Protein backbone atom coordinates (compact mmCIF):
# COMPACT_ATOMS: atom_id res chain seq x y z
CA UNK A 1 0.00 0.00 0.00
CA UNK A 2 1.51 3.31 -1.07
CA UNK A 3 2.07 5.74 1.76
CA UNK A 4 1.49 8.79 -0.41
CA UNK A 5 -1.99 10.27 -0.72
CA UNK A 6 -3.42 13.35 -2.36
CA UNK A 7 -5.02 16.13 -0.37
CA UNK A 8 -8.46 15.03 -1.60
CA UNK A 9 -8.13 11.50 -0.26
CA UNK A 10 -9.49 10.59 3.15
CA UNK A 11 -7.82 8.04 5.36
CA UNK A 12 -9.77 5.40 7.24
CA UNK A 13 -10.77 6.20 10.82
CA UNK A 14 -7.97 5.71 13.30
CA UNK A 15 -8.22 2.48 15.24
CA UNK A 16 -8.87 2.61 18.94
CA UNK A 17 -5.66 3.08 20.86
CA UNK A 18 -4.26 0.20 22.82
CA UNK A 19 -1.77 0.75 25.60
CA UNK A 20 -0.62 4.36 25.97
CA UNK A 21 -1.60 5.35 22.41
CA UNK A 22 0.15 5.92 19.11
CA UNK A 23 0.56 8.17 16.08
CA UNK A 24 -1.52 6.77 13.23
CA UNK A 25 -0.85 9.29 10.49
CA UNK A 26 1.75 11.93 9.64
CA UNK A 27 1.52 14.39 6.74
CA UNK A 28 4.50 16.57 5.75
CA UNK A 29 4.27 19.41 3.23
CA UNK A 30 7.00 21.70 1.92
CA UNK A 31 9.70 20.57 4.33
CA UNK A 32 13.19 20.04 2.98
CA UNK A 33 13.06 17.74 -0.04
CA UNK A 34 9.49 16.68 0.78
CA UNK A 35 6.74 18.26 -1.27
CA UNK A 36 3.63 16.54 0.11
CA UNK A 37 3.57 13.03 1.60
CA UNK A 38 1.33 11.23 4.07
CA UNK A 39 2.64 8.36 6.17
CA UNK A 40 0.27 5.80 7.66
CA UNK A 41 2.06 4.57 10.76
CA UNK A 42 1.20 1.20 12.22
CA UNK A 43 1.75 -0.08 15.75
CA UNK A 44 5.02 -1.69 16.77
CA UNK A 45 8.25 -0.96 14.93
CA UNK A 46 8.28 1.29 11.85
CA UNK A 47 11.56 1.77 9.95
CA UNK A 48 12.32 4.51 7.43
CA UNK A 49 15.04 3.73 4.86
CA UNK A 50 16.28 5.23 1.60
CA UNK A 51 19.27 6.53 -0.28
CA UNK A 52 21.56 9.06 1.39
CA UNK A 53 20.22 12.56 0.76
CA UNK A 54 16.72 11.38 -0.07
CA UNK A 55 15.27 13.10 2.99
CA UNK A 56 14.88 10.34 5.58
CA UNK A 57 15.72 12.68 8.44
CA UNK A 58 12.90 14.99 7.36
CA UNK A 59 10.54 12.45 8.91
CA UNK A 60 12.21 12.99 12.27
CA UNK A 61 12.38 16.74 11.63
CA UNK A 62 8.66 16.74 10.86
CA UNK A 63 7.82 14.85 14.05
CA UNK A 64 9.99 17.16 16.12
CA UNK A 65 8.38 20.21 14.55
CA UNK A 66 4.87 18.81 15.04
CA UNK A 67 5.46 18.33 18.76
CA UNK A 68 6.74 21.83 19.47
CA UNK A 69 10.36 21.67 18.32
CA UNK A 70 12.25 24.73 17.10
CA UNK A 71 11.11 25.92 13.67
CA UNK A 72 13.99 26.29 11.18
CA UNK A 73 12.97 28.51 8.23
CA UNK A 74 15.93 27.12 6.28
CA UNK A 75 14.02 23.84 5.96
CA UNK A 76 11.05 25.50 4.23
CA UNK A 77 10.81 24.85 0.49
CA UNK A 78 10.64 27.56 -2.16
CA UNK A 79 6.83 27.77 -1.98
CA UNK A 80 7.26 29.69 1.24
CA UNK A 81 5.35 27.56 3.79
CA UNK A 82 5.87 24.19 5.42
CA UNK A 83 3.28 22.22 7.34
CA UNK A 84 3.10 19.06 9.41
CA UNK A 85 -0.08 17.33 10.56
CA UNK A 86 -0.43 14.30 12.81
CA UNK A 87 -3.28 12.12 14.04
CA UNK A 88 -3.00 10.58 17.51
CA UNK A 89 -5.06 7.66 18.75
CA UNK A 90 -5.09 7.93 22.54
CA UNK A 91 -6.85 5.95 25.28
CA UNK A 92 -9.62 7.74 27.12
CA UNK A 93 -7.54 8.00 30.31
CA UNK A 94 -4.51 9.60 28.62
CA UNK A 95 -3.41 12.81 30.43
CA UNK A 96 -3.01 14.37 26.99
CA UNK A 97 -6.79 14.56 26.63
CA UNK A 98 -7.15 16.75 29.72
CA UNK A 99 -4.40 19.11 28.58
CA UNK A 100 -5.94 19.25 25.11
CA UNK A 101 -9.38 19.98 26.59
CA UNK A 102 -7.91 22.79 28.71
CA UNK A 103 -6.60 24.32 25.47
CA UNK A 104 -10.08 24.12 23.88
CA UNK A 105 -9.23 21.21 21.56
CA UNK A 106 -11.90 18.81 20.32
CA UNK A 107 -11.48 15.19 19.17
CA UNK A 108 -11.99 14.39 15.51
CA UNK A 109 -15.03 12.42 14.28
CA UNK A 110 -13.19 9.13 14.77
CA UNK A 111 -12.12 10.03 18.33
CA UNK A 112 -8.51 10.86 17.44
CA UNK A 113 -6.60 14.03 18.32
CA UNK A 114 -5.21 16.05 15.41
CA UNK A 115 -2.10 18.22 15.74
CA UNK A 116 -0.76 20.64 13.12
CA UNK A 117 2.13 23.06 12.76
CA UNK A 118 2.97 25.53 10.02
CA UNK A 119 6.23 27.43 9.40
CA UNK A 120 6.81 30.27 6.94
CA UNK A 121 10.05 31.04 5.14
CA UNK A 122 10.33 34.10 7.41
CA UNK A 123 10.32 31.87 10.48
CA UNK A 124 6.78 32.58 11.67
CA UNK A 125 5.21 29.51 13.21
CA UNK A 126 1.70 28.51 14.28
CA UNK A 127 0.44 25.44 16.11
CA UNK A 128 -3.02 23.85 16.11
CA UNK A 129 -4.50 21.26 18.45
CA UNK A 130 -7.87 19.61 17.90
CA UNK A 131 -8.90 22.33 15.44
CA UNK A 132 -7.89 25.21 17.73
CA UNK A 133 -4.94 27.57 17.38
CA UNK A 134 -2.73 27.18 20.47
CA UNK A 135 0.67 28.44 21.65
CA UNK A 136 3.54 26.21 20.57
CA UNK A 137 4.32 25.70 24.27
CA UNK A 138 1.04 23.80 24.74
CA UNK A 139 2.04 21.27 22.09
CA UNK A 140 5.51 21.04 23.64
CA UNK A 141 3.87 20.19 26.98
CA UNK A 142 1.96 17.35 25.32
CA UNK A 143 5.20 16.10 23.77
CA UNK A 144 6.68 15.49 27.22
CA UNK A 145 4.15 12.73 27.81
CA UNK A 146 3.70 11.54 24.22
CA UNK A 147 7.00 11.60 22.31
CA UNK A 148 10.69 10.98 22.92
CA UNK A 149 13.12 11.70 20.06
CA UNK A 150 16.58 10.16 20.21
CA UNK A 151 18.88 11.25 17.43
CA UNK A 152 22.38 12.44 16.72
CA UNK A 153 21.53 15.92 18.01
CA UNK A 154 18.31 15.32 19.93
CA UNK A 155 19.44 13.57 23.12
CA UNK A 156 17.63 16.10 25.27
CA UNK A 157 16.15 13.87 27.92
CA UNK A 158 19.35 11.92 28.49
CA UNK A 159 21.48 15.04 28.83
CA UNK A 160 19.38 16.54 31.65
CA UNK A 161 20.48 15.61 35.18
CA UNK A 162 16.85 15.90 36.30
CA UNK A 163 15.83 13.26 33.74
CA UNK A 164 18.70 11.02 34.81
CA UNK A 165 17.57 11.26 38.43
CA UNK A 166 13.96 10.53 37.44
CA UNK A 167 15.11 7.50 35.44
CA UNK A 168 16.95 6.14 38.47
CA UNK A 169 13.96 6.78 40.75
CA UNK A 170 11.65 4.98 38.34
CA UNK A 171 14.03 2.04 38.22
CA UNK A 172 14.11 1.87 42.04
CA UNK A 173 10.46 0.79 42.06
CA UNK A 174 7.02 1.84 43.35
CA UNK A 175 7.90 1.81 47.06
CA UNK A 176 10.77 4.18 46.39
CA UNK A 177 8.50 6.46 44.35
CA UNK A 178 5.92 6.46 47.17
CA UNK A 179 8.61 7.49 49.66
CA UNK A 180 9.74 10.22 47.26
CA UNK A 181 6.19 11.60 47.07
CA UNK A 182 6.02 11.65 50.89
CA UNK A 183 9.36 13.46 50.93
CA UNK A 184 8.07 16.12 48.54
CA UNK A 185 5.04 16.76 50.76
CA UNK A 186 7.21 16.99 53.89
CA UNK A 187 9.66 19.29 52.09
CA UNK A 188 6.81 21.61 51.09
CA UNK A 189 5.55 21.73 54.69
CA UNK A 190 9.05 22.42 56.00
CA UNK A 191 9.77 25.22 53.53
CA UNK A 192 6.37 26.81 54.20
CA UNK A 193 6.95 26.72 57.97
CA UNK A 194 10.46 28.15 57.59
CA UNK A 195 9.22 30.99 55.40
CA UNK A 196 6.28 31.74 57.71
CA UNK A 197 8.43 31.77 60.83
CA UNK A 198 11.07 34.01 59.24
CA UNK A 199 8.37 36.39 58.04
CA UNK A 200 6.80 36.67 61.47
CA UNK A 201 10.16 37.15 63.21
CA UNK A 202 11.59 39.75 60.84
CA UNK A 203 8.34 41.68 60.40
CA UNK A 204 7.05 41.36 63.97
CA UNK A 205 6.28 45.07 64.38
CA UNK A 206 4.50 45.45 61.03
CA UNK A 207 2.58 42.23 61.52
CA UNK A 208 1.52 43.22 65.02
CA UNK A 209 0.19 46.53 63.72
CA UNK A 210 -1.68 44.78 60.90
CA UNK A 211 -3.06 42.28 63.38
CA UNK A 212 -4.29 45.09 65.63
CA UNK A 213 -6.23 46.63 62.74
CA UNK A 214 -7.86 43.30 61.93
CA UNK A 215 -8.59 42.60 65.59
CA UNK A 216 -10.26 45.99 66.03
CA UNK A 217 -12.44 45.38 62.98
CA UNK A 218 -13.48 41.94 64.18
CA UNK A 219 -14.36 43.27 67.63
CA UNK A 220 -16.47 46.04 66.08
CA UNK A 221 -18.34 43.56 63.90
CA UNK A 222 -18.78 41.07 66.75
CA UNK A 223 -20.24 43.82 68.95
CA UNK A 224 -22.98 44.51 66.40
CA UNK A 225 -23.33 40.83 65.37
CA UNK A 226 -25.12 41.41 62.05
CA UNK A 227 -27.15 38.58 60.56
CA UNK A 228 -27.06 37.65 56.85
CA UNK A 229 -29.60 39.81 54.97
CA UNK A 230 -30.40 41.89 58.05
CA UNK A 231 -29.88 45.19 56.24
CA UNK A 232 -32.68 44.35 53.80
CA UNK A 233 -35.00 43.23 56.62
CA UNK A 234 -34.37 46.48 58.53
CA UNK A 235 -35.04 48.59 55.43
CA UNK A 236 -38.43 46.93 55.04
CA UNK A 237 -39.28 47.43 58.71
CA UNK A 238 -38.30 51.10 58.65
CA UNK A 239 -40.50 51.78 55.65
CA UNK A 240 -43.45 49.99 57.22
CA UNK A 241 -43.09 51.70 60.60
CA UNK A 242 -42.58 55.14 59.03
CA UNK A 243 -45.60 54.79 56.75
CA UNK A 244 -47.85 52.94 59.22
CA UNK A 245 -50.69 55.56 59.21
CA UNK A 246 -50.73 55.89 55.41
CA UNK A 247 -50.58 52.11 54.95
CA UNK A 248 -53.45 51.59 57.43
CA UNK A 249 -55.61 54.15 55.66
CA UNK A 250 -54.99 52.55 52.27
CA UNK A 251 -55.79 49.06 53.57
CA UNK A 252 -58.97 50.25 55.37
CA UNK A 253 -60.22 52.07 52.29
CA UNK A 254 -59.70 49.00 50.13
CA UNK A 255 -61.43 46.72 52.71
CA UNK A 256 -64.40 49.13 52.93
CA UNK A 257 -64.79 49.04 49.14
CA UNK A 258 -64.64 45.25 49.08
CA UNK A 259 -66.87 44.19 52.00
CA UNK A 260 -68.26 47.37 53.55
CA UNK A 261 -68.05 48.36 57.22
CA UNK A 262 -69.15 45.01 58.61
CA UNK A 263 -67.52 45.66 62.01
CA UNK A 264 -68.40 49.35 62.36
CA UNK A 265 -64.77 50.28 62.90
CA UNK A 266 -64.23 51.87 59.46
CA UNK A 267 -66.72 54.75 59.82
CA UNK A 268 -68.51 53.56 56.73
CA UNK A 269 -72.16 54.22 57.65
CA UNK A 270 -72.54 56.51 54.63
CA UNK A 271 -70.30 54.29 52.40
CA UNK A 272 -71.59 53.28 48.94
CA UNK A 273 -72.49 49.70 48.20
CA UNK A 274 -69.46 47.42 48.60
CA UNK A 275 -68.12 45.06 45.93
CA UNK A 276 -69.16 41.90 47.78
CA UNK A 277 -72.80 42.98 47.99
CA UNK A 278 -72.87 44.03 44.33
CA UNK A 279 -71.36 40.71 43.22
CA UNK A 280 -73.85 38.80 45.38
CA UNK A 281 -76.82 40.61 43.80
CA UNK A 282 -75.50 39.86 40.32
CA UNK A 283 -74.90 36.22 41.22
CA UNK A 284 -78.45 35.76 42.58
CA UNK A 285 -79.97 37.37 39.47
CA UNK A 286 -78.20 34.93 37.16
CA UNK A 287 -78.54 31.84 39.35
CA UNK A 288 -82.35 31.96 39.07
CA UNK A 289 -82.25 31.62 35.29
CA UNK A 290 -82.76 28.35 33.39
CA UNK A 291 -80.23 29.32 30.74
CA UNK A 292 -77.05 27.14 31.10
CA UNK A 293 -74.77 29.97 30.07
CA UNK A 294 -76.13 32.34 32.72
CA UNK A 295 -75.92 29.59 35.34
CA UNK A 296 -72.21 29.10 34.53
CA UNK A 297 -71.62 32.83 34.76
CA UNK A 298 -73.41 32.85 38.12
CA UNK A 299 -70.91 30.26 39.40
CA UNK A 300 -68.02 32.46 38.21
CA UNK A 301 -69.51 35.35 40.19
CA UNK A 302 -69.78 33.15 43.29
CA UNK A 303 -66.07 32.35 42.93
CA UNK A 304 -65.34 36.08 42.62
CA UNK A 305 -67.20 36.74 45.87
CA UNK A 306 -65.01 34.16 47.62
CA UNK A 307 -61.82 35.77 46.26
CA UNK A 308 -62.92 39.26 47.30
CA UNK A 309 -63.78 38.04 50.81
CA UNK A 310 -60.36 36.36 51.09
CA UNK A 311 -58.52 39.55 50.08
CA UNK A 312 -60.58 41.54 52.58
CA UNK A 313 -59.57 39.11 55.33
CA UNK A 314 -55.88 39.48 54.43
CA UNK A 315 -56.23 43.26 54.52
CA UNK A 316 -57.72 43.04 58.03
CA UNK A 317 -54.78 40.93 59.17
CA UNK A 318 -52.31 43.35 57.58
CA UNK A 319 -53.84 46.28 59.46
CA UNK A 320 -53.77 44.36 62.73
CA UNK A 321 -50.02 43.67 62.30
CA UNK A 322 -49.10 47.29 61.57
CA UNK A 323 -47.05 48.80 64.37
CA UNK A 324 -47.10 52.57 64.69
CA UNK A 325 -45.03 52.55 67.87
CA UNK A 326 -42.53 55.46 67.65
CA UNK A 327 -40.22 53.77 70.15
CA UNK A 328 -39.98 50.66 67.96
CA UNK A 329 -39.26 52.81 64.92
CA UNK A 330 -36.41 54.57 66.78
CA UNK A 331 -35.00 51.21 67.82
CA UNK A 332 -35.01 49.88 64.25
CA UNK A 333 -33.45 53.10 62.92
CA UNK A 334 -30.63 52.86 65.46
CA UNK A 335 -29.95 49.25 64.50
CA UNK A 336 -30.00 50.17 60.84
CA UNK A 337 -27.45 52.95 61.46
CA UNK A 338 -25.07 50.50 63.12
CA UNK A 339 -25.39 48.06 60.21
CA UNK A 340 -24.91 50.84 57.65
CA UNK A 341 -21.73 51.97 59.42
CA UNK A 342 -20.26 48.48 59.21
CA UNK A 343 -21.20 48.17 55.54
CA UNK A 344 -19.49 51.46 54.71
CA UNK A 345 -16.27 50.44 56.50
CA UNK A 346 -15.91 46.77 55.63
CA UNK A 347 -17.90 45.99 52.47
CA UNK A 348 -17.54 46.99 48.85
CA UNK A 349 -20.30 48.96 47.14
CA UNK A 350 -23.42 46.85 46.68
CA UNK A 351 -22.31 43.96 48.91
CA UNK A 352 -24.25 44.93 52.05
CA UNK A 353 -24.08 42.79 55.20
CA UNK A 354 -22.79 39.85 53.10
CA UNK A 355 -19.65 41.86 52.35
CA UNK A 356 -19.16 42.62 56.06
CA UNK A 357 -19.42 38.95 57.02
CA UNK A 358 -17.04 37.97 54.19
CA UNK A 359 -14.49 40.52 55.41
CA UNK A 360 -14.78 39.16 58.94
CA UNK A 361 -14.18 35.58 57.82
CA UNK A 362 -11.13 36.61 55.77
CA UNK A 363 -9.82 38.80 58.59
CA UNK A 364 -10.05 35.95 61.09
CA UNK A 365 -8.01 33.74 58.76
CA UNK A 366 -5.39 36.43 58.16
CA UNK A 367 -5.20 37.21 61.86
CA UNK A 368 -4.14 33.63 62.56
CA UNK A 369 -1.22 34.12 60.14
CA UNK A 370 -0.17 37.39 61.76
CA UNK A 371 0.09 36.10 65.31
CA UNK A 372 3.58 37.01 66.59
CA UNK A 373 3.05 36.04 70.19
CA UNK A 374 5.65 33.84 71.88
CA UNK A 375 3.19 30.94 71.96
CA UNK A 376 2.43 31.18 68.23
CA UNK A 377 6.11 31.43 67.28
CA UNK A 378 6.99 28.48 69.50
CA UNK A 379 4.26 26.34 67.92
CA UNK A 380 5.38 27.28 64.42
CA UNK A 381 9.01 26.48 65.27
CA UNK A 382 7.92 23.08 66.53
CA UNK A 383 6.05 22.44 63.26
CA UNK A 384 9.14 23.48 61.32
CA UNK A 385 11.42 21.16 63.28
CA UNK A 386 9.03 18.23 62.95
CA UNK A 387 8.78 18.70 59.18
CA UNK A 388 12.58 18.98 58.90
CA UNK A 389 13.04 15.78 60.87
CA UNK A 390 10.68 14.02 58.47
CA UNK A 391 12.58 15.51 55.51
CA UNK A 392 15.90 14.27 56.90
CA UNK A 393 14.60 10.76 57.55
CA UNK A 394 12.92 10.40 54.15
CA UNK A 395 15.85 12.05 52.38
CA UNK A 396 18.25 9.50 53.82
CA UNK A 397 15.90 6.66 52.87
CA UNK A 398 15.57 7.92 49.29
CA UNK A 399 19.30 8.44 48.93
CA UNK A 400 19.95 4.89 50.10
CA UNK A 401 17.36 3.61 47.62
CA UNK A 402 19.03 5.47 44.78
CA UNK A 403 22.46 4.12 45.60
CA UNK A 404 21.08 0.60 45.81
CA UNK A 405 19.26 0.94 42.50
CA UNK A 406 22.20 2.59 40.71
CA UNK A 407 24.31 -0.56 40.74
CA UNK A 408 21.59 -2.75 39.25
CA UNK A 409 20.60 -0.09 36.73
CA UNK A 410 24.16 0.36 35.50
CA UNK A 411 24.64 -3.41 35.24
CA UNK A 412 21.51 -3.90 33.11
CA UNK A 413 22.36 -1.00 30.81
CA UNK A 414 25.88 -2.33 30.49
CA UNK A 415 24.57 -5.74 29.39
CA UNK A 416 22.45 -4.06 26.73
CA UNK A 417 25.41 -1.98 25.53
CA UNK A 418 27.52 -5.11 25.17
CA UNK A 419 25.18 -6.24 22.41
CA UNK A 420 25.19 -2.82 20.76
CA UNK A 421 28.88 -2.75 19.74
CA UNK A 422 29.83 -1.01 23.01
CA UNK A 423 31.08 -4.08 24.87
CA UNK A 424 33.78 -2.15 26.71
CA UNK A 425 31.56 0.75 27.71
CA UNK A 426 30.70 1.17 31.36
CA UNK A 427 27.77 3.13 32.70
CA UNK A 428 27.61 4.34 36.30
CA UNK A 429 25.92 6.93 38.46
CA UNK A 430 27.58 9.68 40.44
CA UNK A 431 25.45 10.40 43.50
CA UNK A 432 26.55 13.28 45.72
CA UNK A 433 24.47 13.72 48.86
CA UNK A 434 23.99 17.01 50.65
CA UNK A 435 21.89 16.25 53.76
CA UNK A 436 22.31 19.83 55.04
CA UNK A 437 20.75 21.23 51.86
CA UNK A 438 17.64 19.17 51.11
CA UNK A 439 16.01 20.05 47.81
CA UNK A 440 12.49 19.42 46.51
CA UNK A 441 13.57 16.07 44.98
CA UNK A 442 15.84 14.84 47.78
CA UNK A 443 19.36 15.42 49.06
CA UNK A 444 21.20 13.99 46.04
CA UNK A 445 22.79 15.38 42.92
CA UNK A 446 22.62 12.57 40.35
CA UNK A 447 24.65 12.28 37.16
CA UNK A 448 24.78 9.44 34.65
CA UNK A 449 28.39 8.73 33.67
CA UNK A 450 29.86 6.84 30.73
CA UNK A 451 33.34 5.43 30.19
CA UNK A 452 33.22 4.64 26.47
CA UNK A 453 36.29 2.34 26.51
CA UNK A 454 38.80 0.85 28.99
CA UNK A 455 41.02 3.48 30.50
CA UNK A 456 38.70 6.33 29.63
CA UNK A 457 37.54 8.45 32.56
CA UNK A 458 33.87 8.28 33.49
CA UNK A 459 32.31 11.50 32.21
CA UNK A 460 28.73 12.84 32.05
CA UNK A 461 27.06 10.74 29.41
CA UNK A 462 26.32 13.60 27.00
CA UNK A 463 30.01 14.62 27.12
CA UNK A 464 31.61 11.20 27.15
CA UNK A 465 29.82 9.75 24.11
CA UNK A 466 29.68 10.51 20.42
CA UNK A 467 26.34 11.06 18.71
CA UNK A 468 25.97 7.41 17.70
CA UNK A 469 27.12 6.16 21.10
CA UNK A 470 24.70 8.48 22.85
CA UNK A 471 21.83 7.10 20.77
CA UNK A 472 22.78 3.55 21.69
CA UNK A 473 23.10 4.40 25.38
CA UNK A 474 19.61 5.90 25.20
CA UNK A 475 18.35 2.80 23.41
CA UNK A 476 19.86 0.58 26.09
CA UNK A 477 18.19 2.63 28.83
CA UNK A 478 14.83 2.59 27.06
CA UNK A 479 15.02 -1.18 26.64
CA UNK A 480 15.72 -1.55 30.36
CA UNK A 481 12.67 0.59 31.07
CA UNK A 482 10.45 -0.98 28.40
CA UNK A 483 6.87 -0.97 29.63
CA UNK A 484 7.58 1.46 32.48
CA UNK A 485 8.12 4.62 30.42
CA UNK A 486 4.79 6.37 29.90
CA UNK A 487 5.89 7.95 26.59
CA UNK A 488 3.94 6.04 23.88
CA UNK A 489 5.93 7.13 20.79
CA UNK A 490 9.71 6.81 20.53
CA UNK A 491 11.77 7.98 17.56
CA UNK A 492 15.39 6.95 16.90
CA UNK A 493 17.35 8.74 14.19
CA UNK A 494 20.45 6.90 12.91
CA UNK A 495 20.75 4.99 16.19
CA UNK A 496 22.93 2.47 14.32
CA UNK A 497 25.51 4.98 13.10
CA UNK A 498 28.96 3.36 12.93
CA UNK A 499 27.59 -0.11 13.65
CA UNK A 500 27.54 -3.18 11.47
CA UNK A 501 27.55 -6.96 11.49
CA UNK A 502 26.15 -8.80 14.47
CA UNK A 503 25.78 -5.62 16.54
CA UNK A 504 23.37 -4.24 13.92
CA UNK A 505 21.16 -7.29 14.33
CA UNK A 506 21.22 -6.83 18.10
CA UNK A 507 20.05 -3.23 17.67
CA UNK A 508 17.14 -4.45 15.55
CA UNK A 509 16.32 -7.13 18.13
CA UNK A 510 16.24 -4.56 20.95
CA UNK A 511 14.16 -2.08 18.98
CA UNK A 512 11.65 -4.84 18.25
CA UNK A 513 11.54 -5.69 21.94
CA UNK A 514 10.96 -2.02 22.81
CA UNK A 515 8.16 -1.89 20.23
CA UNK A 516 6.13 -4.44 22.19
CA UNK A 517 5.12 -1.70 24.65
CA UNK A 518 5.63 1.41 22.51
CA UNK A 519 5.27 2.68 18.98
CA UNK A 520 8.85 2.95 17.72
CA UNK A 521 9.91 4.83 14.58
CA UNK A 522 13.52 4.33 13.42
CA UNK A 523 15.46 6.01 10.64
CA UNK A 524 18.14 3.50 9.66
CA UNK A 525 20.61 2.60 6.91
CA UNK A 526 21.14 -0.98 8.08
CA UNK A 527 19.22 -3.88 6.59
CA UNK A 528 19.80 -5.89 9.78
CA UNK A 529 17.71 -3.33 11.67
CA UNK A 530 15.09 -2.84 8.95
CA UNK A 531 14.40 -6.58 8.82
CA UNK A 532 12.77 -6.39 12.28
CA UNK A 533 10.16 -3.81 11.22
CA UNK A 534 6.40 -4.26 11.39
CA UNK A 535 6.05 -1.42 8.87
CA UNK A 536 8.80 -0.55 6.36
CA UNK A 537 8.71 2.89 4.70
CA UNK A 538 11.09 3.81 1.87
CA UNK A 539 12.06 7.37 0.99
CA UNK A 540 12.66 7.87 -2.73
CA UNK A 541 13.89 10.98 -4.47
CA UNK A 542 13.33 11.89 -8.09
CA UNK A 543 14.11 14.99 -10.16
CA UNK A 544 11.22 17.39 -10.37
CA UNK A 545 11.85 18.87 -13.78
CA UNK A 546 8.94 21.26 -13.50
CA UNK A 547 10.15 22.95 -10.34
CA UNK A 548 13.85 22.39 -10.91
CA UNK A 549 14.28 20.78 -7.45
CA UNK A 550 14.45 17.31 -5.98
CA UNK A 551 11.14 15.81 -4.88
CA UNK A 552 10.76 13.11 -2.27
CA UNK A 553 8.15 10.39 -2.05
CA UNK A 554 7.59 7.93 0.80
CA UNK A 555 6.03 4.52 0.18
CA UNK A 556 5.36 1.43 2.24
CA UNK A 557 6.99 -1.76 0.95
CA UNK A 558 5.96 -5.38 1.53
CA UNK A 559 6.87 -8.82 0.22
CA UNK A 560 9.10 -8.66 -2.88
CA UNK A 561 9.39 -4.87 -2.78
CA UNK A 562 10.71 -5.11 0.74
CA UNK A 563 13.20 -7.81 -0.26
CA UNK A 564 14.46 -5.55 -3.06
CA UNK A 565 14.90 -2.63 -0.64
CA UNK A 566 16.83 -4.77 1.84
CA UNK A 567 19.00 -6.08 -1.01
CA UNK A 568 19.75 -2.50 -2.05
CA UNK A 569 20.73 -1.65 1.53
CA UNK A 570 23.00 -4.70 1.72
CA UNK A 571 24.79 -4.51 -1.64
CA UNK A 572 23.63 -1.39 -3.37
CA UNK A 573 21.95 -3.57 -6.01
CA UNK A 574 18.20 -4.09 -5.59
CA UNK A 575 18.07 -6.80 -8.30
CA UNK A 576 21.10 -8.78 -7.13
CA UNK A 577 20.18 -12.44 -6.62
CA UNK A 578 22.79 -12.76 -3.89
CA UNK A 579 21.55 -9.59 -2.19
CA UNK A 580 17.95 -10.74 -2.34
CA UNK A 581 18.85 -14.14 -0.93
CA UNK A 582 20.65 -12.45 1.94
CA UNK A 583 17.64 -10.18 2.45
CA UNK A 584 15.26 -13.12 2.68
CA UNK A 585 17.59 -14.76 5.18
CA UNK A 586 17.59 -11.60 7.31
CA UNK A 587 13.79 -11.49 7.26
CA UNK A 588 13.60 -15.14 8.31
CA UNK A 589 16.08 -14.61 11.16
CA UNK A 590 14.22 -11.51 12.34
CA UNK A 591 10.86 -13.29 12.19
CA UNK A 592 12.24 -16.17 14.25
CA UNK A 593 13.79 -13.81 16.79
CA UNK A 594 10.56 -11.83 17.16
CA UNK A 595 8.52 -14.98 17.47
Secondary structure, DSSP 8 states (H G I E B T S, - for coil): --S---TT----------TT-EEEEEEEEEETTEEEEEEE--SSEEEEEE-TTSSTHHHHHHHHHHTT----GGGB-TTSEEEEEEEEE--TT-HHHHHHHHTT----TTS-EEEEEEEETTS-EEEEETTEEE-HHHHHHHHHHHEEEESTT--HHHH-HHHHHHHHHHHH-HHHHHHHHHHHHHHHHHHHHHHHHHHHHHTHHHHHHHHHHHHHHHHHHHHH---TTHHHHHHHHHHHHHTHHHHHHHHHHHHHHHH--SSS-S--TT----HHHHHHHHHHHHHT---HHHHHHHHHHHHHHHHHHHHHHHHHHHHHH----HHHHHHHHHHHHHHHHHHHHHS-TTTHHHHHHHHHHHHHHHHHHS--SHHHHHHHHHHHHHHHHHHHHHHHHHHHHHHHHHHHHHHHHHHHHHTTT-TT-EEEEEEEE-TTS-BTTBSEEEEEEEE-STT---EEHHHHS-HHHHHHHHHHHHHHTTTT----EEEEESTTTT--HHHHHHHHHHHHHHTTTSEEEEE-S-HHHHTT-SEEEEEEEEEETTTTEEEEEEEE--HHHHHHHHHHHHHS-TT-HHHHHHHHHHHHHHHHHH-
